[in-house]
Amino acid sequence: MPSEQHQDIVFFLAGLLAAFVRNHRLGKVTIAPLPVQLWPGKFREPDIQFMREENAARRRRTHWIGADLVIEVVSPDDPRRDLEIKRREYAQAGIPEYWIVDPTATRITVLTLTGDSVNEFRYAVHGEFGVGEQATSLLLPGFTADVEAVFAAAT
């Protein structure tokens, strides 16, 4: 179960992303517990997800089929789930960008998809951003998050 700190970070980042997406008319942002289907029979509930407007046909009332960007706040009870397992699954599902927000390390890691087929998709590190830096998106040019402000939201 998410902690209050976890939820504070999610709401702060979701607000930033939703405002950016809305202002540029780019698509839709939601937060958990809306499921994302990664492949038939496999679902995850990212903390935050974004779908481009041109992919709106993949949005269902009860779940989305994939996403264009997902953000996970690392849970202290099982960090491996967000750092390794979901990283592998989201890449396999072809999700173009994955942000890992780690409150323990006060770091945001932005990963971008590389490879040319479902069997070869993997993430490359776009950046590891710490306090005093702005986390940036390759998928959404101009979207940034001040790392210090993200973690300050949880105090």
One Martini backbone bead per residue (centre of mass of N, CA, C, O) as a GRO file, in nm:
protein
  155
    1MET     BB    1   0.096   0.036   0.022
    2PRO     BB    2   0.081   0.354   0.002
    3SER     BB    3   0.211   0.630   0.113
    4GLU     BB    4   0.197   0.956   0.175
    5GLN     BB    5   0.460   1.027   0.032
    6HIS     BB    6   0.396   0.885  -0.230
    7GLN     BB    7   0.135   1.049  -0.293
    8ASP     BB    8   0.261   1.330  -0.297
    9ILE     BB    9   0.442   1.275  -0.541
   10VAL     BB   10   0.227   1.191  -0.740
   11PHE     BB   11   0.055   1.452  -0.734
   12PHE     BB   12   0.274   1.644  -0.820
   13LEU     BB   13   0.355   1.511  -1.092
   14ALA     BB   14   0.073   1.491  -1.215
   15GLY     BB   15   0.025   1.796  -1.220
   16LEU     BB   16   0.256   1.873  -1.405
   17LEU     BB   17   0.186   1.688  -1.643
   18ALA     BB   18  -0.110   1.772  -1.689
   19ALA     BB   19  -0.053   2.070  -1.750
   20PHE     BB   20   0.129   2.027  -1.993
   21VAL     BB   21  -0.065   1.856  -2.163
   22ARG     BB   22  -0.301   2.055  -2.168
   23ASN     BB   23  -0.147   2.310  -2.285
   24HIS     BB   24  -0.060   2.112  -2.552
   25ARG     BB   25  -0.256   1.895  -2.642
   26LEU     BB   26  -0.141   1.565  -2.602
   27GLY     BB   27  -0.360   1.424  -2.391
   28LYS     BB   28  -0.342   1.181  -2.120
   29VAL     BB   29  -0.374   1.179  -1.758
   30THR     BB   30  -0.309   0.935  -1.499
   31ILE     BB   31  -0.386   0.743  -1.210
   32ALA     BB   32  -0.391   0.539  -0.981
   33PRO     BB   33  -0.590   0.239  -1.059
   34LEU     BB   34  -0.523   0.229  -1.367
   35PRO     BB   35  -0.492  -0.001  -1.596
   36VAL     BB   36  -0.221  -0.160  -1.783
   37GLN     BB   37  -0.174  -0.320  -2.078
   38LEU     BB   38   0.104  -0.502  -2.188
   39TRP     BB   39  -0.038  -0.782  -2.235
   40PRO     BB   40  -0.194  -1.054  -2.258
   41GLY     BB   41  -0.269  -1.087  -1.908
   42LYS     BB   42  -0.097  -0.810  -1.852
   43PHE     BB   43  -0.090  -0.598  -1.562
   44ARG     BB   44  -0.063  -0.254  -1.459
   45GLU     BB   45  -0.026   0.022  -1.199
   46PRO     BB   46   0.068   0.305  -1.245
   47ASP     BB   47   0.100   0.595  -1.091
   48ILE     BB   48   0.165   0.716  -1.386
   49GLN     BB   49  -0.001   0.816  -1.700
   50PHE     BB   50   0.053   0.845  -2.063
   51MET     BB   51  -0.142   0.953  -2.358
   52ARG     BB   52  -0.155   1.012  -2.666
   53GLU     BB   53  -0.383   1.133  -2.878
   54GLU     BB   54  -0.311   0.931  -3.122
   55ASN     BB   55  -0.374   0.682  -2.888
   56ALA     BB   56  -0.679   0.687  -2.784
   57ALA     BB   57  -0.780   0.398  -2.884
   58ARG     BB   58  -0.626   0.259  -2.618
   59ARG     BB   59  -0.863   0.369  -2.454
   60ARG     BB   60  -1.043   0.259  -2.183
   61ARG     BB   61  -1.261   0.255  -1.927
   62THR     BB   62  -1.081   0.022  -1.752
   63HIS     BB   63  -0.830   0.057  -1.959
   64TRP     BB   64  -0.509   0.036  -2.099
   65ILE     BB   65  -0.318   0.002  -2.399
   66GLY     BB   66  -0.082   0.099  -2.277
   67ALA     BB   67   0.179   0.358  -2.311
   68ASP     BB   68   0.401   0.646  -2.330
   69LEU     BB   69   0.406   0.701  -2.010
   70VAL     BB   70   0.572   0.616  -1.701
   71ILE     BB   71   0.533   0.641  -1.336
   72GLU     BB   72   0.742   0.551  -1.055
   73VAL     BB   73   0.736   0.497  -0.711
   74VAL     BB   74   0.942   0.379  -0.495
   75SER     BB   75   0.915   0.103  -0.291
   76PRO     BB   76   1.052   0.002   0.010
   77ASP     BB   77   0.945  -0.303   0.017
   78ASP     BB   78   1.016  -0.329  -0.331
   79PRO     BB   79   1.244  -0.201  -0.537
   80ARG     BB   80   1.278  -0.419  -0.762
   81ARG     BB   81   1.007  -0.382  -0.903
   82ASP     BB   82   1.080  -0.090  -1.023
   83LEU     BB   83   1.393  -0.129  -1.116
   84GLU     BB   84   1.340  -0.418  -1.280
   85ILE     BB   85   1.066  -0.548  -1.351
   86LYS     BB   86   0.918  -0.302  -1.477
   87ARG     BB   87   1.136  -0.229  -1.673
   88ARG     BB   88   1.111  -0.488  -1.840
   89GLU     BB   89   0.803  -0.478  -1.898
   90TYR     BB   90   0.781  -0.195  -2.031
   91ALA     BB   91   0.973  -0.260  -2.260
   92GLN     BB   92   0.822  -0.507  -2.374
   93ALA     BB   93   0.558  -0.314  -2.424
   94GLY     BB   94   0.669  -0.032  -2.558
   95ILE     BB   95   0.735   0.196  -2.359
   96PRO     BB   96   0.903   0.490  -2.425
   97GLU     BB   97   0.869   0.597  -2.109
   98TYR     BB   98   1.055   0.586  -1.785
   99TRP     BB   99   0.994   0.681  -1.452
  100ILE     BB  100   1.212   0.685  -1.162
  101VAL     BB  101   1.116   0.742  -0.825
  102ASP     BB  102   1.361   0.794  -0.556
  103PRO     BB  103   1.344   0.876  -0.226
  104THR     BB  104   1.605   0.752  -0.104
  105ALA     BB  105   1.799   0.886  -0.344
  106THR     BB  106   1.695   1.146  -0.466
  107ARG     BB  107   1.587   1.027  -0.761
  108ILE     BB  108   1.558   1.061  -1.124
  109THR     BB  109   1.484   0.822  -1.373
  110VAL     BB  110   1.528   0.835  -1.727
  111LEU     BB  111   1.373   0.629  -1.972
  112THR     BB  112   1.446   0.495  -2.301
  113LEU     BB  113   1.360   0.348  -2.585
  114THR     BB  114   1.508   0.067  -2.743
  115GLY     BB  115   1.495  -0.067  -3.048
  116ASP     BB  116   1.313  -0.278  -3.319
  117SER     BB  117   1.167  -0.489  -3.122
  118VAL     BB  118   1.006  -0.667  -2.891
  119ASN     BB  119   1.265  -0.855  -2.833
  120GLU     BB  120   1.466  -0.571  -2.810
  121PHE     BB  121   1.356  -0.410  -2.600
  122ARG     BB  122   1.497  -0.127  -2.418
  123TYR     BB  123   1.661   0.066  -2.178
  124ALA     BB  124   1.781   0.394  -2.164
  125VAL     BB  125   1.964   0.642  -2.019
  126HIS     BB  126   1.894   0.977  -2.010
  127GLY     BB  127   1.873   1.024  -1.679
  128GLU     BB  128   2.019   1.127  -1.360
  129PHE     BB  129   1.838   1.303  -1.112
  130GLY     BB  130   1.901   1.551  -0.876
  131VAL     BB  131   1.948   1.768  -0.660
  132GLY     BB  132   1.945   2.069  -0.860
  133GLU     BB  133   1.768   1.936  -1.083
  134GLN     BB  134   1.625   1.861  -1.407
  135ALA     BB  135   1.394   1.666  -1.520
  136THR     BB  136   1.375   1.507  -1.843
  137SER     BB  137   1.212   1.478  -2.159
  138LEU     BB  138   1.195   1.324  -2.474
  139LEU     BB  139   0.891   1.289  -2.543
  140LEU     BB  140   0.852   1.588  -2.384
  141PRO     BB  141   0.937   1.865  -2.485
  142GLY     BB  142   0.975   2.080  -2.191
  143PHE     BB  143   0.954   1.870  -1.978
  144THR     BB  144   0.983   1.931  -1.622
  145ALA     BB  145   1.149   1.841  -1.300
  146ASP     BB  146   1.206   1.938  -0.988
  147VAL     BB  147   1.355   1.744  -0.765
  148GLU     BB  148   1.325   1.897  -0.501
  149ALA     BB  149   1.017   1.950  -0.529
  150VAL     BB  150   0.922   1.662  -0.537
  151PHE     BB  151   1.034   1.584  -0.245
  152ALA     BB  152   0.903   1.828  -0.090
  153ALA     BB  153   0.603   1.727  -0.126
  154ALA     BB  154   0.670   1.496   0.118
  155THR     BB  155   0.655   1.699   0.396
   0.00000   0.00000   0.00000
